[in-house]
Amino acid sequence: MKSLVVASAVVASAVAFGLSAVPAAAVTLVDFTDRTIWSGSGAAATSFHDYGAFSVSVTSNPAGRLNFTQNYDGPAGASFCGAGGLACISDGLGITDDEIGGTESATLTFSRAVTVSGLHFLDLFVARNQSSRETAKVSVNGGSWQSFAAVNTGNGGYLFEAVNWTNVTSLAVAYQIGNDSSGMGDYALAAVEVTPVPVPAAGLLMITGLGGLGLIARRRRKPA
């Protein structure tokens, strides 16, 4: 009986230690405006990158139409460039041409579950007459679409949206059709902010501890 009590205490301590020992993961900016990582178009386009703690695969609809070739054409010295976060070498991810429009879409697939905390868009404009706004739509893990509309006409059509989506393994982006009076409804996906969902060390410790408890129980039941 004493052995069982001691083993239980060890398991409890190990679990508590494991939970407290998991460090907070840093936010990673998957920056599609950084042409040193994401470049080219069509068959020559980058479609995969390993960020160490996770990797990202990108596919397009229509297939094979990723495009990262448009040079950044927003305002020089914009607050969101350089020290502000984005590389601003290109405008980011487009489909077929430099932007995502019409029925085009792209899907980001993560090698492990992540938390998505921010979305960055470029070339997402309010119509000149202010009557309509270009709008991106985003689907998490194949779920319902969520809309993000342009908020101003300047700053290169830049829009940042803070979100809090957990356990994300795929993210689809498309254009919300029928809301642009200028007839040029499209935008570029500039970047996505993600954090890998931590795998608690306590999980492994708990499995090991429970295995030890089972071994003790079996020994106690074994005849002398």
N, C-alpha and C positions, 0 to 999 in steps of 0.2 A: 504493500500500500504506500509506503514511504517513497519508493521509487517512482510510482505513478504520480504522486503529488509533486515531486521534484521535477519530473519531466514536463508536467503541465505548466509549472512556473517557468521553465526554460522556454517552452513554446511561446507563452504569453510575452515574455521579455523579448524574444527574438522578433516576434511580430511587431511589437511597439518600436523596437530599434529600427527594423526595416522600413517602417512607414516614415519615421523621422529622418532616416538616412537618405531618402530619395531627394536629390537636389532639384530645385525648380529649373525647368528647361528654358533656354533662351529663345526668344522669338526670332525666326528666320524669315528674311524677306526673299521670296521667290520673285526676283526682279527681271521681268521680261524686257525691260529697257536696257539691260546690260548685255550688249552684243558680244562681249568677251565670253559669255555663257550661252546665250540664246541667239542664234543667227541663221541666216539663209532662208530659203523658201522651197516649197515643194518637196521633192525627194531629198534635197540637200539641207533641209531645215533641221535644226536641233529638235529632238523630240523626247530627250531624256537627260536628266542631270541628277547626280548623286550629291546630296548636301551633307553627307556624313551620317547624321542621326536618322535620315530618311531620304528617299529619292522621289522624283516626280517624273511621270510619263505624261506626255501631252499628245492627244489625237484630235483630228479635225473632222468635221462633217460639212462639205464633202471630204472624203478621205484623201490624205496626202497633200493638203493645201495649206499647211502652216506657213506663215510669212512673218519674218522679223526684219525685213529689209528697209522699212521706212525710217529715214533719219528723224530724230526728234526735231519737231518744228514749232515747239511751244516757245514761250517767252524766255529769253536768256536770263540767267540768274534767278529763275523761279525758286521759291522757298522749298519746294518739294524735291528739288534736284540736289546732287552733291551731298553736302552735310545733312540735307533734309531727308535723305533716304534713297531716292531713285538715282540710278546712274544717268538717265536721260541721254543715252547714246542713240537709242531708237525710240519710236513711239510705243513699242511693246508688241504684243501678240495680235496679229491679224489673220484672217482666213482668205485665201486666194489673192487678195491685194493687201493693203496696209491695215485694214480694219475688219471688224466683224459686223456684218449687216445681213439684211434679208433673212433667209432661212438658215444661214450659216451658224455653226456652233463649234465650240471646243470643249474638250473634257480633260481635266487634270486628274490623274490617278496617283494617289500617294501609296508608298510601299508599307506604311503603317498608319494607324489612326493618328490624326492631328487635330488640334484646335485651330480654327481659322478666326483671327481677330481683326483683320482689316482687308479691304479691297481697294485697289488703286486703278482708276480709269483715266484715259486720255482721249481727246477728240470727242468728248461727250458734251454736246452743245445745246443751249437753248436757242430756238429759232429766232431769227432777227426780229420778227414781229412779236416775239414773246408769247405767241399763241400756243406753242407746243414745245416739248422737250424731248431730246433723244434719251432713250431709256435702255439700260442694260438689264438683263434678267439672269438670275443665277439659281441653279438647282443643287441642293446638297444631298449626296448619296441617292440620287435618282428621285428625290422628293419633289414637291410642288415648287413652281417658279416664284422667286421673289424679285421685285422690281426696284431699280435704283435709277432715278431720273436726274438729269443734269440740273445744276442749281445756279449756274451763271454763264455768261457768254464769253468771258475772258479766261486768262490763265491757261491757255492751251486746251480748254475743255477738260481741265483736270477736276476729278472728283475723288475724294477719299470717304469711304464709309466704314465706320467701326462696327464690327459684328462680334458675335460670341457663339460660334458653332462648334460643338464638341464631337469627338469621335467621327471625324470626317475622313472618309477614304476616297471619295471622288467629288469633284466640283465641276459642274457644267455651266458654261456661259454662252449666252445667245443674245440676240437683239429683239426687243419688243417692237413688233412691226406695227405700222400704221399711226405713228404719233409724231411725225416730223413733217412740218408744212413746207420745208425747203427742199424736200425730195432727196436729201443726202443722209438718210438715217443710218448711222453706223458709229462705231467707236473702237478703240484699242484697249485691250486688257493690259495695263501697265505692270501690275504686281499684285501678289497675294501675301499676306502676313500669316505665318503658321507656326505652331509650336507642337512638337511631338507629344502625344499623350504618354506620360511616364508609366513604365511598367514597374510597380512597387517591388523592391527587393524582398519585402515581407512575403510575397507570394511564394517564392522559392523556399524561404525560411520556414514558412508554415507547412509546406509539403514535406520538407525534411523532418520537422518536428513531429508532425502527425504520423509519419512513418516510424519514428522512434517510439511513439506511444503504442502503436500497433505491435511492434516487436516486444515491448515490455509486457503487453497484455497477453500475447501468445506464450511468453515464457512463464507467466504466472499460471496459465491454464495447463501447462505441460506437467504430467505426473512426475514425481521425484523418482 
